[in-house]
């Protein structure tokens, strides 16, 4: 009997070790700072949720805070995707990638190494507010945020409930998204529904800044991927705390129907993938002309990253390298950044 028990225990331990070894850990960024990652629920009691009038607006954010290496007492690994939504994320993001070599059931296997025990010392870092792409979860930008935070910025990523794919709150409840949808129209790429959704994002973003203690004279950079990039520009129009913005390969919704019709009066960078041009996306041209016409002298640049795809500006890019998919058809969906090229 004793030998049977020992054999069973050995087998269980072996399975556990195999499972642990199977975890895929993102490379720790080679940056001056380590990074602490925390998540937090925010409730805007002064605003009824625009998608559901039965409750106040609830948000989830992640904070990526720089930690000097000497002040980090212990590092640990955290799941890349919150365990409570792995199934949903697999169902949403998995099928489009399976034909390109993406393994099934892998979303729960990725981990991020962060500082999880820090000596208590208050430091102030410049704030970067990051908005996700259309219907996307904030979780697929966590490694990008970690890399940026490692350079000395407090990076805040956020979800937008009822638009983001799925948002899970600390009490276990979930809100599913998809309320804002869009189909590309080359003749008229701007869209009234997207402009309305942008207004919701702007209100969310300003509330997040209020909630984390950003004062009226503090300075913030707003950035975002895809739809989040246009929302960053829209936030600049109404929130003077945002002193600069960056759009990562996003259509500039609102340049015709929304608040971007007059452009912006503070520095802004448009960063494109290899096929994103002013000719293909007229909203970029509209935004550019509105800015230079209404705010002459404003710093405004457009750059293209050669060989980059739209999802290069997310965590799927380093995952492609981790899985050895750079030279497969997966790279037609997302590849790692290679070099900067002149703008569109």
Long-range contacts (C-beta under 8 A, 24 or more apart in sequence): 22-109, 23-77, 23-109, 23-110, 23-111, 24-106, 24-109, 24-110, 24-111, 24-322, 24-323, 25-77, 25-110, 25-111, 25-112, 25-113, 26-80, 26-110, 26-111, 26-112, 26-113, 26-143, 26-146, 26-315, 26-318, 26-322, 27-318, 28-113, 29-146, 29-147, 29-150, 31-147, 31-150, 31-151, 32-66, 32-150, 32-151, 32-152, 33-66, 33-67, 33-68, 33-69, 33-149, 33-150, 33-151, 33-152, 34-66, 34-67, 34-68, 34-69, 34-72, 34-75, 34-114, 34-115, 34-150, 35-64, 35-65, 35-66, 35-67, 35-114, 35-115, 35-146, 35-149, 35-150, 36-63, 36-64, 36-65, 36-67, 36-72, 36-114, 36-115, 36-116, 36-118, 37-62, 37-63, 37-64, 37-65, 37-78, 37-112, 37-114, 37-142, 37-146, 38-62, 38-63, 38-65, 39-63, 39-82, 41-169, 41-170, 42-207, 42-208, 42-211, 44-207, 47-203, 47-207, 49-161, 49-162, 50-200, 51-161, 51-162, 51-163, 51-179, 51-200, 52-162, 57-161, 57-203, 57-204, 57-207, 58-161, 58-169, 58-175, 59-158, 59-159, 59-160, 59-161, 59-204, 59-207, 59-208, 60-138, 60-158, 60-159, 60-161, 60-167, 60-168, 60-169, 61-138, 61-156, 61-157, 61-158, 61-159, 61-208, 61-212, 62-138, 62-139, 62-142, 62-145, 62-156, 62-157, 62-158, 63-154, 63-155, 63-156, 63-212, 64-142, 64-145, 64-146, 64-148, 64-149, 64-154, 64-155, 64-156, 64-157, 65-125, 65-149, 65-154, 66-123, 66-125, 66-149, 66-150, 66-151, 66-152, 66-153, 66-154, 67-115, 67-118, 71-118, 71-119, 71-121, 72-115, 72-117, 72-118, 72-119, 73-117, 73-118, 73-119, 74-115, 74-116, 74-117, 75-113, 75-114, 75-115, 75-116, 76-113, 76-114, 76-116, 76-117, 77-111, 77-112, 77-113, 77-114, 78-111, 78-112, 78-114, 78-116, 79-108, 79-110, 79-111, 79-112, 80-107, 80-110, 80-111, 80-112, 80-139, 80-142, 80-143, 80-315, 81-107, 81-108, 81-110, 81-137, 81-139, 81-140, 82-139, 82-168, 83-108, 84-168, 84-172, 84-174, 85-137, 85-139, 85-166, 85-168, 85-174, 88-165, 88-166, 88-174, 88-176, 89-137, 89-139, 89-140, 89-165, 89-166, 92-165, 92-166, 93-140, 96-333, 97-330, 97-333, 99-329, 100-325, 100-328, 100-329, 100-330, 100-332, 100-333, 101-323, 101-325, 101-328, 101-329, 101-330, 102-323, 102-325, 102-330, 103-323, 110-319, 112-142, 112-143, 112-146, 114-146, 125-152, 125-153, 125-154, 126-152, 126-153, 126-154, 126-219, 126-220, 126-221, 127-153, 127-154, 127-155, 127-156, 127-209, 127-212, 127-214, 127-218, 127-219, 127-220, 127-221, 128-153, 128-154, 128-155, 128-156, 128-220, 128-221, 128-222, 128-223, 129-156, 129-158, 129-205, 129-208, 129-209, 129-220, 129-221, 129-222, 129-223, 129-232, 129-235, 129-242, 130-155, 130-156, 130-157, 130-158, 130-223, 130-224, 130-225, 130-228, 131-158, 131-160, 131-201, 131-205, 131-222, 131-223, 131-224, 131-225, 131-227, 131-228, 131-229, 131-231, 131-232, 132-157, 132-158, 132-159, 132-160, 132-164, 132-224, 132-225, 132-226, 132-227, 132-228, 133-224, 133-225, 133-226, 133-227, 133-228, 133-250, 133-314, 134-163, 134-180, 134-182, 134-194, 134-226, 134-227, 135-163, 135-164, 135-165, 135-177, 135-178, 135-180, 135-181, 136-164, 136-165, 136-225, 136-226, 136-314, 137-164, 137-165, 137-166, 137-167, 138-164, 140-314, 140-315, 140-316, 141-225, 141-314, 141-315, 142-315, 143-315, 143-318, 144-313, 144-314, 144-315, 153-221, 156-208, 156-212, 158-204, 158-205, 158-208, 160-200, 160-201, 160-204, 163-197, 163-200, 163-201, 186-280, 188-256, 188-282, 189-251, 189-281, 189-282, 189-283, 190-251, 190-252, 190-253, 190-254, 190-255, 190-256, 190-257, 190-258, 190-283, 190-286, 191-253, 191-257, 192-257, 194-227, 194-253, 194-254, 195-253, 195-254, 195-257, 195-258, 195-259, 197-227, 198-227, 198-230, 198-231, 198-234, 198-253, 198-254, 198-258, 198-259, 199-234, 199-258, 199-259, 201-227, 201-228, 201-231, 201-234, 201-235, 202-231, 202-234, 202-235, 202-238, 202-239, 202-259, 205-231, 205-235, 205-239, 206-235, 206-238, 206-239, 209-239, 209-241, 214-241, 215-241, 216-240, 216-241, 219-243, 221-245, 221-246, 222-246, 223-247, 223-248, 224-248, 224-250, 225-249, 225-250, 225-313, 225-314, 226-250, 226-251, 226-310, 226-313, 227-251, 227-253, 229-270, 230-254, 230-255, 230-260, 230-283, 233-260, 233-264, 233-268, 233-287, 234-258, 234-259, 234-260, 236-264, 236-266, 236-268, 237-262, 237-264, 242-266, 243-267, 244-268, 244-269, 245-269, 246-271, 247-271, 248-313, 249-273, 249-276, 249-308, 249-310, 249-312, 249-313, 251-281, 251-283, 251-284, 252-281, 252-283, 252-284, 252-286, 252-287, 253-283, 255-283, 255-286, 255-287, 255-290, 256-283, 256-286, 260-287, 260-290, 261-290, 262-290, 262-294, 262-295, 263-287, 263-288, 263-289, 263-290, 263-291, 263-292, 263-293, 263-294, 263-295, 263-298, 264-291, 264-295, 264-298, 265-291, 265-294, 265-295, 265-298, 266-298, 266-299, 267-298, 267-299, 267-300, 268-298, 268-299, 268-300, 268-301, 269-301, 269-302, 269-303, 270-300, 270-301, 270-302, 270-303, 270-343, 270-344, 271-302, 271-303, 271-304, 271-305, 271-313, 272-302, 272-303, 272-304, 272-305, 272-308, 272-343, 272-344, 273-304, 273-305, 273-308, 273-309, 273-310, 273-312, 273-313, 274-304, 274-305, 274-306, 274-307, 274-308, 274-309, 276-304, 276-310, 276-344, 277-304, 277-344, 278-302, 278-344, 279-344, 284-344, 301-343, 302-343, 302-344, 303-340, 303-341, 303-342, 303-343, 304-340, 304-341, 304-342, 304-343, 304-344, 305-337, 305-338, 305-339, 305-340, 305-341, 306-338, 306-339, 306-340, 306-341, 307-335, 307-338, 307-339, 308-335, 308-337, 308-338, 309-333, 309-334, 309-335, 310-334, 312-336, 312-337
